[in-house]
Amino acid sequence: MFDIVTPLYNKVEFIEATIRSVLAQSFAEWRLFIVDDGSADRGPELVRRFQDPRISLIEQTNRGVGPARNTGIRAGSAEWIAFLDDDARDALRNHRFEKFEGLIAIGGRRLQIDPPGAVHRRDGGVDRLQEGLEREIFVVE
């Protein structure tokens, strides 16, 4: 299971493609937490149109991308967390999570693969995850 955290701020023109990239994954054991960080556009309205129970919209006042990511991390509970930007430049390729799952299953530790995608292991403190301390990173080609 993966928790995907997407901060959203005034990216109405990209958020639908970003969500569709997650829905296109062949690996279906994920939850997507989109944290609207006080958008003034129709982005949150577009998110609400998706009826998939794995997609959650969390709304908060504007506090910036770091606090928005932390809000999404707190909302989830999966061992593995993926950050996905709201503007589709990071749009996931099909099968990305299936590849992550395979790497995790064989016990891979640090694997060099394709920035900017990364998956982080939930290891305790939200702040520690955000700061990049003591986390496992898997990036897939």
matplotlib code that plots the C-alpha trace (Angstrom):
import matplotlib.pyplot as plt

x = [0.0, 1.2, 0.0, 0.4, 0.5, -0.2, -0.2, -2.6, -2.3, -3.9, -3.1, -6.6, -5.1, -3.0, -4.6, -6.9, -4.0, -2.1, -5.0, -5.5, -1.8, -2.4, -5.7, -3.8, -1.5, -1.6, -1.0, -4.2, -3.2, -2.8, -4.5, -4.2, -4.4, -4.7, -4.1, -5.6, -3.5, -5.9, -6.4, -8.3, -9.1, -11.4, -8.8, -10.6, -13.9, -12.2, -10.8, -14.3, -15.6, -13.5, -15.6, -12.8, -12.9, -9.0, -8.9, -9.3, -9.4, -8.2, -8.6, -6.5, -5.6, -2.5, 0.6, 3.0, 4.0, 5.9, 3.0, 0.6, 2.8, 2.8, -1.0, -1.2, 1.3, -0.7, -3.9, -2.4, -1.1, 0.6, 4.2, 5.3, 4.6, 5.0, 5.1, 3.5, 3.4, 0.1, 1.2, 1.6, 5.3, 5.8, 2.9, 3.4, 4.1, 1.9, 3.2, 5.4, 3.9, 4.0, 7.8, 8.2, 6.3, 8.6, 11.7, 10.4, 9.4, 12.9, 14.3, 16.0, 17.6, 18.7, 18.1, 19.0, 16.3, 14.3, 14.1, 11.9, 9.8, 10.5, 8.8, 9.6, 9.3, 7.1, 9.5, 7.9, 8.0, 6.3, 8.9, 11.7, 10.1, 9.8, 13.4, 14.6, 16.2, 16.3, 14.1, 14.3, 14.1, 13.1, 13.0, 11.9, 13.0]
y = [0.0, 3.5, 6.9, 9.5, 13.1, 15.9, 19.5, 21.6, 25.4, 27.2, 24.4, 23.9, 23.4, 20.4, 18.7, 16.5, 15.0, 14.5, 12.5, 10.5, 9.5, 7.9, 6.2, 4.8, 2.8, -1.0, -1.3, -0.4, -0.5, 3.2, 6.2, 9.7, 12.6, 15.9, 18.8, 22.0, 24.7, 27.6, 27.6, 30.5, 28.6, 25.7, 23.0, 21.6, 21.5, 19.3, 17.0, 16.5, 15.2, 12.1, 9.5, 7.0, 6.2, 6.1, 9.8, 12.3, 16.1, 17.8, 21.6, 24.0, 27.7, 28.6, 27.6, 26.4, 23.2, 21.7, 22.0, 20.8, 17.7, 17.1, 17.4, 14.7, 12.5, 12.7, 11.8, 8.5, 5.4, 3.3, 2.4, 3.9, 7.6, 9.1, 12.8, 13.9, 17.5, 19.1, 20.2, 16.9, 17.4, 14.5, 12.6, 8.9, 6.5, 3.4, 0.6, 2.9, 1.6, -2.0, -1.5, 0.0, -2.9, -5.4, -3.6, -3.5, -7.2, -8.2, -6.2, -3.4, -0.8, 2.2, 2.0, 4.7, 5.3, 8.2, 11.6, 13.4, 10.4, 9.0, 6.9, 7.5, 4.9, 6.0, 5.7, 7.7, 11.5, 13.5, 16.2, 13.7, 12.6, 16.2, 17.0, 13.8, 12.2, 8.4, 7.5, 4.9, 6.2, 4.1, 5.8, 3.8, 3.9]
z = [0.0, -0.9, 0.3, -2.4, -1.1, -3.6, -2.4, -4.5, -5.0, -7.9, -10.5, -12.0, -15.4, -14.3, -11.4, -13.5, -15.5, -12.3, -10.8, -14.0, -13.9, -10.5, -11.7, -14.7, -12.4, -12.8, -9.1, -7.3, -3.6, -3.1, -1.5, -2.9, -0.5, -2.3, 0.2, -1.1, 0.3, 0.0, -3.8, -5.3, -8.5, -9.3, -8.6, -5.5, -7.4, -10.1, -7.4, -6.0, -9.3, -9.0, -7.2, -6.5, -2.7, -2.7, -3.4, -0.5, -0.7, 2.4, 2.6, 4.6, 4.6, 2.7, 4.7, 1.9, 0.3, 3.2, 5.7, 3.0, 2.5, 6.3, 6.4, 3.7, 5.6, 8.8, 7.0, 5.7, 7.4, 4.7, 5.3, 2.0, 1.0, -2.5, -3.2, -6.4, -7.5, -8.6, -12.0, -13.8, -14.6, -12.2, -13.7, -12.9, -15.7, -15.7, -13.5, -11.4, -8.1, -9.3, -9.8, -6.4, -4.8, -6.6, -5.4, -1.8, -2.0, -2.9, 0.0, -2.0, 0.1, -2.0, -5.7, -8.2, -10.6, -12.2, -10.5, -9.6, -8.4, -5.0, -2.3, 1.3, 4.1, 7.0, 9.9, 12.7, 12.8, 10.0, 10.4, 10.0, 6.7, 5.5, 6.4, 4.7, 7.7, 8.2, 5.2, 2.6, -1.0, -4.0, -7.4, -10.4, -14.1]

ax = plt.figure().add_subplot(projection="3d")
ax.plot(x, y, z, "-o")
ax.set_aspect("equal")
plt.show()
